[in-house]
Amino acid sequence: MKRFLLFLVFFSLNLSAFDRVNFEYATWSKDIDIFGIGLQKDLDYKIIENTKLSVEVDAEYVDGENDDMYILSAQPMISYDLTSKLYLEGGIGISYFSEKSLDNKKFGMHFQFKENIGFGYRITDNFETTLKYTHYSNADLDDENSGIDSVGLKFIYLY
């Protein structure tokens, strides 16, 4: 836990290079909770109207029933505005798991892929929230591939 807190302090020192910070809580099953912090940098590139591209880096602490682990990830994100307040977002990236297993789940390797999709709401010009689904997997690069599927709520501050 000390290493994770130290990482969060280092993480927060670099906030000025990013456009938004997010705090997240997700659950994987009744006994597994995921707490995370992320930084997002908007890119000046549009694929089509009403879309935004960004890059997101995350640090997460996973609290299992008997074990715990940390996840570091990076991914490009795309968001599509449905209205001025509602949007969809998704991304595919890479992750590093600090452990190869958690409780009775075996991930096979530290390297994992991360996919997520979310439905967001802009509360004000500076605050947003997103309901999101996240999947981690090694894409069967290893025989052990329990993966993680979680549903979470992300709170975002734009500065």
C-alpha positions as a Python dict, from the first residue, in 0.01 Angstrom:
ca = {
    (1, 'M'): (0, 0, 0),
    (2, 'K'): (291, 238, 72),
    (3, 'R'): (424, 192, -281),
    (4, 'F'): (81, 267, -426),
    (5, 'L'): (49, 588, -220),
    (6, 'L'): (398, 694, -327),
    (7, 'F'): (302, 627, -688),
    (8, 'L'): (-13, 841, -646),
    (9, 'V'): (195, 1131, -513),
    (10, 'F'): (431, 1105, -812),
    (11, 'F'): (130, 1070, -1043),
    (12, 'S'): (-31, 1387, -907),
    (13, 'L'): (287, 1594, -950),
    (14, 'N'): (242, 1563, -1327),
    (15, 'L'): (-120, 1683, -1338),
    (16, 'S'): (-40, 2000, -1532),
    (17, 'A'): (56, 1796, -1839),
    (18, 'F'): (-297, 1649, -1857),
    (19, 'D'): (-646, 1787, -1919),
    (20, 'R'): (-844, 1581, -1670),
    (21, 'V'): (-810, 1358, -1369),
    (22, 'N'): (-1049, 1079, -1276),
    (23, 'F'): (-1125, 874, -970),
    (24, 'E'): (-1290, 538, -1011),
    (25, 'Y'): (-1458, 265, -813),
    (26, 'A'): (-1546, -65, -978),
    (27, 'T'): (-1650, -409, -865),
    (28, 'W'): (-1562, -743, -1019),
    (29, 'S'): (-1759, -972, -791),
    (30, 'K'): (-1908, -945, -445),
    (31, 'D'): (-1561, -980, -286),
    (32, 'I'): (-1340, -779, -522),
    (33, 'D'): (-1322, -398, -529),
    (34, 'I'): (-1115, -183, -763),
    (35, 'F'): (-1008, 173, -675),
    (36, 'G'): (-833, 383, -937),
    (37, 'I'): (-697, 718, -1040),
    (38, 'G'): (-634, 821, -1398),
    (39, 'L'): (-501, 1108, -1606),
    (40, 'Q'): (-625, 1196, -1952),
    (41, 'K'): (-472, 1415, -2223),
    (42, 'D'): (-698, 1538, -2504),
    (43, 'L'): (-552, 1517, -2855),
    (44, 'D'): (-613, 1780, -3120),
    (45, 'Y'): (-749, 1536, -3376),
    (46, 'K'): (-1105, 1453, -3484),
    (47, 'I'): (-1202, 1143, -3678),
    (48, 'I'): (-1560, 1257, -3740),
    (49, 'E'): (-1788, 1529, -3602),
    (50, 'N'): (-1878, 1505, -3233),
    (51, 'T'): (-1577, 1286, -3148),
    (52, 'K'): (-1273, 1346, -2931),
    (53, 'L'): (-953, 1146, -2907),
    (54, 'S'): (-745, 1128, -2591),
    (55, 'V'): (-481, 920, -2417),
    (56, 'E'): (-548, 786, -2067),
    (57, 'V'): (-311, 640, -1808),
    (58, 'D'): (-449, 468, -1497),
    (59, 'A'): (-327, 324, -1170),
    (60, 'E'): (-563, 88, -989),
    (61, 'Y'): (-559, -99, -660),
    (62, 'V'): (-751, -428, -665),
    (63, 'D'): (-867, -549, -324),
    (64, 'G'): (-956, -917, -339),
    (65, 'E'): (-1102, -1144, -75),
    (66, 'N'): (-761, -1287, 21),
    (67, 'D'): (-513, -1109, -208),
    (68, 'D'): (-454, -769, -361),
    (69, 'M'): (-268, -634, -662),
    (70, 'Y'): (-200, -320, -864),
    (71, 'I'): (-278, -248, -1228),
    (72, 'L'): (-105, 14, -1444),
    (73, 'S'): (-253, 80, -1786),
    (74, 'A'): (-241, 313, -2086),
    (75, 'Q'): (-486, 341, -2371),
    (76, 'P'): (-613, 568, -2644),
    (77, 'M'): (-976, 672, -2588),
    (78, 'I'): (-1244, 793, -2825),
    (79, 'S'): (-1561, 966, -2713),
    (80, 'Y'): (-1870, 1045, -2915),
    (81, 'D'): (-2112, 1318, -2806),
    (82, 'L'): (-2474, 1205, -2820),
    (83, 'T'): (-2593, 1545, -2690),
    (84, 'S'): (-2420, 1838, -2524),
    (85, 'K'): (-2440, 1647, -2192),
    (86, 'L'): (-2438, 1274, -2285),
    (87, 'Y'): (-2155, 1081, -2450),
    (88, 'L'): (-2023, 732, -2521),
    (89, 'E'): (-1656, 647, -2476),
    (90, 'G'): (-1437, 347, -2543),
    (91, 'G'): (-1077, 241, -2557),
    (92, 'I'): (-838, -48, -2607),
    (93, 'G'): (-495, -50, -2447),
    (94, 'I'): (-232, -238, -2251),
    (95, 'S'): (-195, -310, -1881),
    (96, 'Y'): (55, -443, -1633),
    (97, 'F'): (-68, -657, -1340),
    (98, 'S'): (158, -666, -1034),
    (99, 'E'): (54, -1030, -972),
    (100, 'K'): (-21, -1325, -1199),
    (101, 'S'): (-315, -1433, -983),
    (102, 'L'): (-575, -1292, -746),
    (103, 'D'): (-762, -1520, -508),
    (104, 'N'): (-852, -1820, -730),
    (105, 'K'): (-821, -1632, -1063),
    (106, 'K'): (-508, -1698, -1269),
    (107, 'F'): (-404, -1445, -1531),
    (108, 'G'): (-102, -1632, -1668),
    (109, 'M'): (120, -1329, -1719),
    (110, 'H'): (173, -973, -1601),
    (111, 'F'): (94, -820, -1943),
    (112, 'Q'): (-278, -785, -2021),
    (113, 'F'): (-498, -606, -2271),
    (114, 'K'): (-762, -361, -2148),
    (115, 'E'): (-1089, -281, -2324),
    (116, 'N'): (-1359, -54, -2188),
    (117, 'I'): (-1677, 117, -2290),
    (118, 'G'): (-1871, 377, -2097),
    (119, 'F'): (-2174, 601, -2094),
    (120, 'G'): (-2100, 950, -1961),
    (121, 'Y'): (-2281, 1259, -1838),
    (122, 'R'): (-2139, 1612, -1819),
    (123, 'I'): (-2261, 1757, -1488),
    (124, 'T'): (-2089, 2097, -1532),
    (125, 'D'): (-1809, 2235, -1748),
    (126, 'N'): (-1558, 2086, -1501),
    (127, 'F'): (-1726, 1768, -1373),
    (128, 'E'): (-1834, 1450, -1551),
    (129, 'T'): (-1927, 1100, -1447),
    (130, 'T'): (-1914, 779, -1648),
    (131, 'L'): (-2069, 437, -1594),
    (132, 'K'): (-1823, 194, -1751),
    (133, 'Y'): (-1759, -171, -1825),
    (134, 'T'): (-1395, -287, -1833),
    (135, 'H'): (-1245, -616, -1948),
    (136, 'Y'): (-884, -727, -1891),
    (137, 'S'): (-745, -1032, -2070),
    (138, 'N'): (-419, -1168, -2208),
    (139, 'A'): (-602, -1263, -2532),
    (140, 'D'): (-509, -1630, -2480),
    (141, 'L'): (-137, -1558, -2510),
    (142, 'D'): (-106, -1784, -2204),
    (143, 'D'): (-297, -2100, -2109),
    (144, 'E'): (-419, -1931, -1790),
    (145, 'N'): (-652, -1646, -1881),
    (146, 'S'): (-918, -1586, -1616),
    (147, 'G'): (-943, -1219, -1706),
    (148, 'I'): (-1132, -950, -1518),
    (149, 'D'): (-1473, -809, -1602),
    (150, 'S'): (-1583, -511, -1393),
    (151, 'V'): (-1852, -246, -1383),
    (152, 'G'): (-1761, 87, -1232),
    (153, 'L'): (-1832, 452, -1182),
    (154, 'K'): (-1575, 712, -1280),
    (155, 'F'): (-1576, 1073, -1153),
    (156, 'I'): (-1386, 1314, -1376),
    (157, 'Y'): (-1253, 1664, -1307),
    (158, 'L'): (-1155, 1877, -1609),
    (159, 'Y'): (-909, 2162, -1556),
}
